């Protein structure tokens, strides 16, 4: 569950994180089945094939909403420093731990470059005009997470005026990135940054909607996603959205705005009543585990890909279902057996907040 510190919970937002994570897993499971194994599946060949990548946009909006909600009223250098420390320790150690097997393999094979190391360890993915993906490829979204945390921390340190200045600066960076091609603007001025700001705006002004308005917002968001399924979404699901600013801006419009409407509607459903039922608790748990699912599913797909290539023959649809199930199960197991103990240890060592509030991603 997502506590606000004011006795409220956003159970629906937490469940939405699980939905978004599952969408990302589905997209990559289909990619494994078709692109790597050359098998057929009912999800391939149409707009459903990569639609799960929209889970990234959901998570960016959710991230902005969660961070702005849980830090409400916290300003000053001390609060900003504590926020940045907690966010870094929450995201980086677990991510680096899961990246180790791939990093070691790349180092042994002589393919670990300085660019990949910078993207993996320093969260800086642009040394040129095209993104360099981290060793654990899904970590590209964590680069944007860290960028958002850095900007938000500066806003906390400077107070309200600094926050507005950074918002204006972020928008100006996006505009500049549309006309000037530099590695810095490819990252700092990426249109995807706007999706975090949508979430921040929801936290600031979107709370307390009447029930009818909240339902309408969710409905409009789903219609927006449905339109992209019906009419297509071009190249926004792939690397073009990262390397070509206009395509990135199209992604914000086609997927980011519907994601914002869905989060806006669900954010109005803050709960203060008793604990949820068993089914809802299960879904909320999977929302808690979504960060682990997001990172671990990359490793699961690498392993299953080798197994299937070695001769474990299955129909394409069965490969998709097995990959999704294995990814969700592995993510839940790693969340309980690795992520939580690591967070408890870090909390003991440095008083790091252990609540799993970080969104996932992938593309």
Secondary structure, 3 states (H helix, E strand, C coil): CCECCCCCECHHHHHHHHHHHHHHHHHHHHHHHHHHCCCCCCCCCCCCCCHHHHHHHHHHHHHHHHHHHHCCCCCCHHHHHHHHHHHHHHHHHHHHHHHHHHHHHHHHHCCCCHHHHHHHHCCCCCCCCCCCCCCCHHHHHHHHHHHHHHHHHHHHHHCHHHHHHHHHHHHHHHHHHHHCCCHHHHHHCCCCHHHHHHHHHHHHHCCCCCHHHHHHHHHHHHHHHHHHHHHCCCCCCCCHHHHCHHHHHHHHHHHHHHHHHHHHHHHCCCECCCCCCHHHHHHHHHHHCHHHHHHHHHHHHHHHHHHHHCCCCCCHHHHHHHHHHHHHHHHHHHHHHHHHHHHHHHHHHHCCCCCCCCCCCCC
